[in-house]
C-alpha cells in the first residue's frame, strides 16, 4: 500500500471558516424547493459533519443542521 505523504486533510485555518460554512449550509437548506434539492442539502450536511468532525466543532451545529433538514421536510 502506497501512502502519499503530501496528501493532507483540509482543515480550517480561519476561525470564521466554520461559521461561514455553517451559514452557507443553512442558506442552502432554506432555499430548497424540491425533494431532490433537499437530498443534495442532506449530503452537504453530511459533508460538513465529516470535514469539521475531524477538527472538532460544537455538536450543537450538527443538531441545528439536522433539525433544519427535518423541519424543511415537513
Secondary structure, 3 states (H helix, E strand, C coil): CCCCCCCCCCCCCCHHHHHHHHHHHHHHHHHCCCHHHHHHHHHHHHHHHHHHHCCCCCHHHHHHHHHHHHHHHC
